[in-house]
């Protein structure tokens, strides 16, 4: 609905979203893809915990923004 309101096309993401090497354009090895996925999941879990600790009302639309919480969490990984 939001995409329609801003005149953008929605692209459905498929379950398999392989990572590609930014230099060669080739898919990265499965071991690397799996490791990055685990790190992303850990980062998002940590960010969610921090938002829960702060209270969502303090994060949504106010400082610290959710993006800031994610960046702080990423520094701790």
BELCORBEL-V711593 format. One record per residue. N is the residue number from 1. SS is DSSP state (A for helix, B for strand, O for the rest). D_FIRST is the distance of its C-alpha to the first C-alpha in Angstrom with 2 decimals. Layout:
{{N;SS;D_FIRST} {N;SS;D_FIRST}}
This chain:
{{1;O;0.00} {2;A;3.80} {3;A;5.42} {4;A;5.24} {5;A;6.36} {6;O;8.92} {7;O;9.87} {8;O;9.84} {9;O;10.22} {10;O;9.23} {11;O;12.65} {12;O;13.49} {13;O;16.29} {14;O;19.37} {15;O;21.64} {16;O;24.35} {17;O;23.63} {18;O;27.16} {19;O;28.23} {20;B;30.04} {21;O;32.97} {22;O;32.15} {23;O;35.64} {24;O;36.37} {25;O;32.91} {26;O;34.13} {27;B;32.53} {28;O;34.05} {29;O;36.31} {30;A;34.78} {31;A;36.73} {32;A;35.07} {33;A;31.55} {34;A;32.30} {35;A;33.76} {36;A;30.82} {37;A;28.46} {38;A;30.82} {39;A;30.96} {40;A;27.19} {41;A;27.03} {42;A;29.94} {43;A;28.40} {44;A;25.13} {45;A;27.27} {46;A;29.49} {47;A;26.71} {48;A;25.26} {49;A;28.83} {50;A;29.31} {51;A;26.18} {52;A;27.48} {53;A;30.90} {54;A;29.80} {55;O;27.44} {56;A;23.71} {57;A;24.22} {58;A;26.50} {59;A;24.15} {60;O;20.70} {61;O;20.96} {62;O;24.71} {63;O;27.35} {64;O;27.56} {65;O;24.00} {66;A;22.60} {67;A;23.25} {68;A;26.80} {69;A;27.25} {70;A;26.25} {71;A;28.74} {72;A;31.45} {73;A;30.97} {74;A;31.16} {75;A;34.48} {76;O;35.89} {77;O;35.32}}
